[in-house]
Amino acid sequence: MIKNIRKKKQAEILMSDPMVSKYFPESIEFSTEALQDFMSRYDSVYLKPDGGGQGRGIIRVSKEENGMYSLKGYTPTGKDLSIKASNLRAIKEVIQPNAFFEKHRKYVIQQGINSLSQNGQPLGIRVHTQKLKNNWVRSGILGKMVNSEDGIVNRNRGAWAIPIRELLTDYAGMDVNKAIQIENEITTISIKASQLFAEHYPWLDECGIDIGLSQDGQPWIFEVNSNPSIAFFYQLPDKTMARGIFRNRRIKKSLKRLRKNK
């Protein structure tokens, strides 16, 4: 079974490359001291379980004018979470309430990026890459949106898929030329990120890369999934990309069986 690569390791890999690191939000292993530092420099941050998936356990922390902290997101079991905390110690108690959880439930802090449409709706991008004949290619790309206050754009948390060009022009407000430029830039950094991960994990042959867009149009890599679902691509009116990804998977499985039987 393919394992998901932990968030802390992902950060180490993405920050190791001078080009890709420019597209990765500042991230660090959780501690109260690190959280204090991040909250002093950013309007919001995301707390992410080191080994989590499907949006479970992710919490957006933002500071309110009255000095309280707003926490919105999901518990480790996927239940909605929306609470206030008076101080950083109280935030730690939410995710690591005792010594056991401090040891076994590791978290990563990530710089918050406001990836929003023109009318303030959270948006994101999913890029699917595959390794074919030792070359990484982009086999799918789509936009995704959600109605939520936490900014977590995940299919398992209510997000839906739309064509990438529609997202960039109709929702992010780009003209066609700018949209093409940004899509090409996203493709370049996605393939480079896939190559970086494959250097560390030779068994890797597919990646699902979650990307956000800041208000100035810069893409930001939020996460790299090593065992990506393609369910999002079947939501699109045009199923060409979904069928292509599935076909590539089937071909690779057939080749592996042939090599095994030689």
C-alpha positions as CSV (number, residue, x, y, z in Angstrom):
1,M,0.0,0.0,0.0
2,I,1.3,3.5,-0.9
3,K,2.0,5.6,2.1
4,N,1.2,9.3,2.4
5,I,4.3,11.4,3.0
6,R,4.2,13.3,6.3
7,K,3.8,17.1,6.2
8,K,7.1,17.8,8.0
9,K,9.0,15.7,5.4
10,Q,7.1,17.4,2.6
11,A,8.2,20.8,3.9
12,E,11.8,19.6,4.1
13,I,11.7,18.4,0.5
14,L,10.0,21.4,-1.0
15,M,12.2,23.9,0.9
16,S,15.4,22.1,-0.3
17,D,15.0,23.4,-3.9
18,P,15.7,27.1,-4.6
19,M,13.0,27.3,-7.3
20,V,10.2,25.3,-5.7
21,S,10.7,26.8,-2.2
22,K,9.6,30.2,-3.5
23,Y,6.1,28.7,-4.0
24,F,5.8,27.0,-0.6
25,P,4.4,28.8,2.4
26,E,6.7,28.9,5.5
27,S,6.1,25.8,7.6
28,I,7.6,24.4,10.8
29,E,6.9,21.7,13.3
30,F,4.3,22.9,15.9
31,S,5.3,24.3,19.3
32,T,3.8,27.1,21.3
33,E,6.9,29.2,20.7
34,A,6.7,28.6,16.9
35,L,3.0,29.5,16.9
36,Q,3.7,32.7,18.8
37,D,6.3,33.6,16.2
38,F,4.0,32.8,13.2
39,M,1.1,34.7,14.7
40,S,3.3,37.8,15.2
41,R,4.1,37.8,11.5
42,Y,1.0,36.4,9.7
43,D,-2.7,37.3,9.9
44,S,-3.6,33.6,10.0
45,V,-1.9,30.2,10.0
46,Y,-3.0,26.6,9.5
47,L,-2.3,23.8,11.9
48,K,-2.0,20.5,10.0
49,P,-1.6,17.0,11.5
50,D,1.7,15.7,10.4
51,G,0.2,12.5,9.2
52,G,-3.4,13.6,8.4
53,G,-5.4,13.4,5.3
54,Q,-8.8,14.3,3.7
55,G,-8.9,17.6,5.6
56,R,-9.2,16.0,9.0
57,G,-7.6,17.8,11.9
58,I,-6.7,21.0,9.9
59,I,-7.4,24.2,11.8
60,R,-7.2,27.8,10.7
61,V,-6.1,30.1,13.4
62,S,-6.6,33.9,13.1
63,K,-6.3,36.7,15.6
64,E,-9.3,38.9,16.3
65,E,-9.3,42.6,17.1
66,N,-10.2,41.9,20.8
67,G,-7.0,39.7,21.2
68,M,-8.9,36.4,21.1
69,Y,-7.9,33.7,18.6
70,S,-10.5,32.2,16.2
71,L,-10.1,28.5,15.4
72,K,-12.1,27.1,12.5
73,G,-11.6,23.7,10.8
74,Y,-12.0,20.1,11.7
75,T,-11.2,17.7,14.5
76,P,-9.0,14.6,13.9
77,T,-12.2,12.6,13.3
78,G,-13.5,15.1,10.7
79,K,-16.1,16.9,12.8
80,D,-16.6,20.7,12.4
81,L,-14.7,22.8,14.8
82,S,-15.3,26.5,15.5
83,I,-14.1,27.9,18.8
84,K,-12.4,30.8,20.4
85,A,-9.1,30.7,22.4
86,S,-7.9,33.3,24.8
87,N,-4.2,32.5,24.4
88,L,-1.7,30.3,22.6
89,R,-1.6,27.7,25.5
90,A,-5.3,27.2,25.0
91,I,-4.7,26.5,21.3
92,K,-2.2,23.9,22.2
93,E,-4.7,22.2,24.5
94,V,-7.1,21.8,21.6
95,I,-4.7,19.8,19.5
96,Q,-2.4,18.3,22.1
97,P,-4.3,18.2,25.4
98,N,-1.8,16.0,27.3
99,A,1.6,14.4,27.1
100,F,0.3,11.4,25.1
101,F,-1.0,13.5,22.3
102,E,2.0,15.8,22.4
103,K,4.1,12.7,21.6
104,H,1.8,10.9,19.2
105,R,-0.2,13.7,17.5
106,K,2.4,15.8,15.8
107,Y,1.3,19.0,14.0
108,V,2.9,21.4,11.5
109,I,2.3,25.1,11.4
110,Q,1.9,26.6,7.9
111,Q,1.7,30.3,6.9
112,G,-1.8,31.2,6.0
113,I,-2.4,32.1,2.4
114,N,-5.7,33.9,1.5
115,S,-6.6,31.8,-1.6
116,L,-9.9,33.5,-2.4
117,S,-12.1,34.4,-5.4
118,Q,-13.0,38.0,-6.2
119,N,-16.0,37.7,-3.9
120,G,-14.1,36.1,-1.1
121,Q,-14.9,32.5,-1.7
122,P,-12.1,30.0,-0.9
123,L,-10.6,28.4,-4.0
124,G,-7.8,26.0,-4.9
125,I,-6.2,24.0,-7.7
126,R,-5.5,20.3,-7.9
127,V,-2.8,19.1,-10.3
128,H,-2.4,15.4,-11.0
129,T,1.1,14.3,-12.2
130,Q,2.2,10.9,-13.4
131,K,5.5,9.3,-14.2
132,L,5.4,7.8,-17.7
133,K,8.5,6.2,-19.3
134,N,10.7,7.9,-16.6
135,N,9.2,11.3,-17.4
136,W,6.8,13.3,-15.2
137,V,3.9,14.8,-17.0
138,R,0.8,16.7,-16.0
139,S,-2.1,14.4,-16.7
140,G,-4.8,16.5,-15.0
141,I,-5.5,20.0,-13.6
142,L,-8.7,21.5,-12.2
143,G,-10.1,24.3,-10.1
144,K,-11.9,23.7,-6.8
145,M,-14.1,25.8,-4.6
146,V,-15.9,25.5,-1.3
147,N,-18.4,27.4,0.8
148,S,-16.6,27.7,4.2
149,E,-15.1,30.1,6.6
150,D,-12.0,28.1,7.3
151,G,-10.5,28.2,3.8
152,I,-10.0,24.4,3.6
153,V,-10.7,23.5,0.0
154,N,-11.0,19.7,0.2
155,R,-13.3,17.3,-1.6
156,N,-14.1,15.5,1.6
157,R,-15.0,18.8,3.3
158,G,-17.6,19.8,0.7
159,A,-15.4,21.3,-2.1
160,W,-16.4,20.8,-5.8
161,A,-14.5,20.9,-9.0
162,I,-14.6,23.3,-11.9
163,P,-12.5,23.7,-15.1
164,I,-9.2,25.4,-14.4
165,R,-9.7,28.1,-17.0
166,E,-13.1,29.0,-15.5
167,L,-11.6,29.3,-12.1
168,L,-8.7,31.6,-13.2
169,T,-10.8,33.9,-15.4
170,D,-14.3,33.9,-13.8
171,Y,-13.4,33.6,-10.2
172,A,-9.8,34.8,-9.8
173,G,-10.4,37.7,-12.3
174,M,-7.6,37.0,-14.7
175,D,-7.7,37.8,-18.4
176,V,-7.1,34.8,-20.7
177,N,-3.4,35.6,-21.3
178,K,-2.7,35.9,-17.6
179,A,-4.7,32.6,-17.0
180,I,-2.6,30.8,-19.5
181,Q,0.6,32.1,-18.0
182,I,-0.4,31.1,-14.5
183,E,-1.5,27.6,-15.6
184,N,1.8,27.1,-17.3
185,E,3.6,28.3,-14.2
186,I,1.6,25.9,-12.0
187,T,2.4,23.0,-14.4
188,T,6.1,23.8,-14.2
189,I,6.3,23.9,-10.4
190,S,4.1,20.8,-10.1
191,I,6.3,18.7,-12.3
192,K,9.4,20.0,-10.5
193,A,7.9,19.1,-7.1
194,S,7.0,15.6,-8.3
195,Q,10.6,15.1,-9.5
196,L,11.9,16.2,-6.1
197,F,9.6,13.8,-4.2
198,A,10.6,11.0,-6.5
199,E,14.3,11.6,-5.8
200,H,13.5,10.8,-2.1
201,Y,10.9,8.1,-2.8
202,P,11.8,6.1,-5.9
203,W,8.5,4.1,-5.7
204,L,6.5,7.3,-6.3
205,D,4.8,7.5,-9.7
206,E,1.8,9.8,-9.1
207,C,1.2,13.0,-7.2
208,G,-1.9,15.0,-6.4
209,I,-0.6,18.5,-5.7
210,D,-2.9,21.0,-3.9
211,I,-2.2,24.6,-4.8
212,G,-3.6,28.0,-3.7
213,L,-3.5,31.4,-5.3
214,S,-2.7,34.5,-3.3
215,Q,-4.5,37.8,-4.1
216,D,-1.6,38.8,-6.4
217,G,-2.0,35.7,-8.4
218,Q,1.0,33.8,-7.1
219,P,0.6,30.0,-6.9
220,W,1.4,28.3,-3.6
221,I,2.0,24.6,-3.1
222,F,0.0,23.6,0.0
223,E,0.5,19.9,0.0
224,V,1.7,16.9,-2.2
225,N,-0.4,13.7,-2.0
226,S,1.4,10.5,-2.8
227,N,-1.7,8.4,-3.1
228,P,-4.1,10.8,-4.9
229,S,-7.7,10.2,-5.7
230,I,-9.1,11.1,-9.1
231,A,-12.7,11.4,-8.0
232,F,-12.5,15.2,-8.4
233,F,-11.8,14.8,-12.1
234,Y,-15.0,12.8,-12.6
235,Q,-16.9,15.9,-11.4
236,L,-15.9,17.9,-14.4
237,P,-18.2,18.0,-17.4
238,D,-15.4,16.8,-19.7
239,K,-14.1,13.4,-18.4
240,T,-11.1,13.3,-20.7
241,M,-8.5,13.9,-18.0
242,A,-10.1,11.4,-15.6
243,R,-10.1,8.8,-18.3
244,G,-6.5,9.6,-19.3
245,I,-5.3,9.2,-15.7
246,F,-7.1,6.0,-15.3
247,R,-5.8,4.7,-18.6
248,N,-2.2,5.5,-17.6
249,R,-2.7,3.7,-14.3
250,R,-4.0,0.6,-16.1
251,I,-1.0,0.6,-18.6
252,K,1.5,0.9,-15.7
253,K,-0.1,-2.0,-13.9
254,S,0.0,-4.1,-17.0
255,L,3.7,-3.3,-17.5
256,K,4.5,-4.2,-13.9
257,R,2.8,-7.5,-14.2
258,L,4.8,-8.3,-17.4
259,R,8.1,-7.4,-15.7
260,K,7.1,-9.6,-12.7
261,N,6.3,-12.6,-14.9
262,K,9.5,-12.5,-16.9
